[in-house]
Amino acid sequence: MINALLEQGATDLETISNNCGTDGFGLGRLLTQRRIRRTISSYVGANKEFARQYLAGELEVELTPQGTLAERMRAGGAGIPAFFTPAGVGTQVADGGLPLRYDGEGGIALESPPKEQREFDGVRYVLERAIVADFALVHAWKGDAHGNLVYRVSAQNFNPPAAAAGRITIAQVEHLVEPGELAPDEIHTPGIHVQRVVPVGPVSVGIEQRTVRS
């Protein structure tokens, strides 16, 4: 679907993802073509072009703790506008001052504002806003024409909340099966969250960092 988005020509995009892909793969392809204006991510990762654009002031980046990012999407899908979390309290995540965009000369052109904080039972929490996206692009191992989806292994981490958080969710599936073929207790995303299903066949997913024993 990212390849299709490249061909379609959309630009000035704001993306929400754990990272921004790797160089030449996934969202990294959109980044290389300068299609992304702003991204909400957990970390820069091993994407050198991401780091270069961010430090050069060409890309706006909202860095968000990974668990908070997942919960912001889950809340958006559940219709919850905001929630309090202890993650980030005592840091610039809560107090503001994180560089959203650099000026290209080592200075900060735009920084994050402070967030509302409250104390519950003697513990301080920060208010985080939910995320609802115009479009959600997810990848599933199996799916049917009604949009019921099954993910494999670590694809269960971010795909379910991402699918729920999209106003229009488009799922690419490796194996398209007949309605009723999926057992109800194996479905991770129910079809009510999915508006489009695209069968793509088996997909090779790159590994960002491969570590093996000697």
C-alpha positions in Angstrom: 0.0 0.0 0.0 2.9 2.3 0.6 4.1 1.7 -3.0 0.5 2.5 -4.2 0.6 5.7 -2.1 3.9 6.7 -3.8 2.3 6.1 -7.2 -0.8 8.0 -6.2 1.3 11.1 -5.5 0.0 12.2 -2.1 2.3 14.6 -0.4 2.4 16.9 2.7 1.5 13.8 4.8 1.4 13.5 8.6 2.2 9.9 9.6 1.7 8.0 12.8 4.0 5.0 13.3 6.3 3.5 15.8 9.2 4.7 13.6 9.4 6.0 10.1 10.5 2.9 8.4 14.1 2.2 7.4 16.2 3.7 4.5 14.4 2.6 1.3 11.8 0.4 3.0 8.3 1.0 4.4 7.6 4.6 5.3 11.3 5.3 4.6 10.3 5.3 0.9 7.8 8.1 1.4 10.4 10.0 3.5 13.1 9.7 0.8 10.6 11.2 -1.7 9.9 14.1 0.7 6.2 13.2 0.9 6.1 13.4 4.8 5.7 16.8 6.4 5.3 15.6 10.0 5.4 12.4 11.9 4.4 11.1 15.4 6.8 8.4 16.3 8.5 6.7 19.2 12.1 6.8 17.9 14.2 7.6 14.9 15.7 4.1 14.7 18.3 3.3 12.1 16.8 5.5 9.4 19.6 7.9 8.5 17.4 10.0 6.2 14.9 10.4 9.0 17.7 11.7 11.3 19.1 14.0 8.5 15.7 15.6 7.7 14.8 16.1 11.3 18.1 17.7 12.2 18.1 19.8 9.0 14.7 21.3 9.9 13.0 19.6 6.9 10.7 17.3 9.0 8.6 17.9 12.1 8.8 15.1 14.6 6.6 14.5 17.7 8.5 11.9 19.7 6.1 10.0 22.0 6.8 7.1 24.5 6.0 3.8 22.7 3.4 2.7 25.2 1.7 6.1 25.1 1.6 6.0 21.3 -0.2 2.7 21.4 -2.6 3.9 24.0 -3.3 7.1 22.1 -4.4 5.1 19.1 -6.4 2.6 21.2 -8.1 5.5 22.9 -8.9 7.1 19.6 -10.5 3.9 18.4 -12.5 3.6 21.6 -13.9 7.1 21.4 -11.9 8.3 24.4 -10.6 11.9 23.7 -7.7 11.8 26.3 -6.3 9.9 29.2 -3.8 10.4 32.1 -0.6 8.4 32.2 2.5 8.5 34.4 4.8 7.9 31.4 6.8 11.1 30.7 6.1 12.9 34.0 9.2 14.8 35.1 10.6 15.0 31.5 10.1 17.3 28.5 7.4 15.0 27.3 5.2 16.5 30.0 6.9 19.8 30.8 7.4 20.8 27.1 10.5 21.9 25.3 11.1 18.8 23.1 12.3 19.9 19.7 9.5 19.4 17.2 11.4 21.0 14.4 15.0 22.3 14.2 16.0 25.4 12.2 18.8 23.6 10.3 21.5 25.4 12.1 21.5 23.6 15.4 18.7 25.7 17.0 15.1 24.8 17.8 12.5 26.4 15.5 9.5 24.8 17.2 9.2 23.0 20.6 6.5 21.0 22.2 4.2 22.9 24.6 3.7 21.8 28.3 0.8 19.4 28.9 -1.8 19.3 31.6 -0.8 17.4 34.7 -2.8 16.2 37.7 -2.2 14.2 40.8 -4.2 11.1 41.7 -3.7 9.3 45.0 -0.3 11.0 45.4 1.0 10.1 42.0 1.5 12.7 39.2 0.1 12.0 35.7 0.2 13.8 32.4 -2.8 14.2 30.0 -2.3 12.7 26.6 -4.7 13.3 23.7 -6.1 10.4 21.7 -5.1 9.9 18.0 -7.7 9.5 15.3 -6.3 9.4 11.7 -7.9 10.1 8.4 -6.6 6.8 7.1 -5.1 3.8 8.7 -3.0 1.4 6.7 -2.5 -2.0 8.3 -1.1 -5.4 7.3 -2.7 -8.7 8.2 -1.8 -12.3 7.7 -5.4 -13.3 7.0 -8.6 -11.5 6.3 -12.0 -11.9 4.8 -14.2 -9.6 2.6 -15.9 -8.2 5.7 -12.6 -6.9 7.0 -12.2 -9.4 9.9 -8.4 -9.6 10.3 -5.8 -12.0 11.9 -2.3 -10.8 12.5 0.9 -12.9 13.1 3.3 -12.6 16.0 4.6 -9.1 16.5 2.2 -7.6 14.0 -0.4 -7.9 16.8 1.4 -5.0 18.6 0.4 -1.9 16.7 -1.9 -3.1 13.9 -5.0 -3.6 16.1 -5.0 -0.1 17.7 -4.0 1.5 14.4 -6.9 -0.2 12.6 -9.4 1.0 15.2 -8.0 4.6 15.1 -8.6 5.2 11.4 -11.7 7.0 10.1 -11.0 4.9 6.9 -9.0 1.8 7.5 -7.4 -0.1 4.6 -6.1 -3.5 5.3 -3.7 -5.4 3.0 -3.9 -9.1 3.6 -1.6 -11.9 2.6 -4.4 -14.5 2.5 -8.0 -13.5 1.6 -10.4 -16.1 2.9 -14.2 -16.6 2.6 -16.5 -15.0 5.1 -17.1 -17.5 8.0 -13.8 -19.2 7.5 -12.1 -17.4 10.4 -13.1 -18.6 13.8 -14.5 -15.8 15.9 -12.0 -16.4 18.7 -9.0 -15.9 16.4 -10.0 -12.6 15.0 -7.9 -9.7 16.2 -9.6 -6.8 14.4 -13.3 -7.1 13.8 -14.6 -6.0 10.4 -16.5 -3.0 11.9 -13.2 -1.2 12.0 -12.2 -1.9 8.4 -13.5 -0.2 5.3 -11.3 -1.6 2.5 -9.5 -5.0 2.1 -6.7 -5.4 -0.5 -5.3 -8.9 -1.1 -1.5 -8.6 -1.7 -0.2 -12.2 -1.3 2.9 -13.1 0.8 5.0 -10.0 1.7 8.6 -10.0 2.7 9.1 -7.8 5.7 12.6 -6.4 6.3 14.4 -6.7 9.6 15.8 -3.5 10.9 18.6 -5.0 13.0 19.6 -8.6 12.6 21.5 -10.1 15.6 22.8 -13.7 15.5 25.1 -15.7 17.7 28.7 -16.2 16.6 
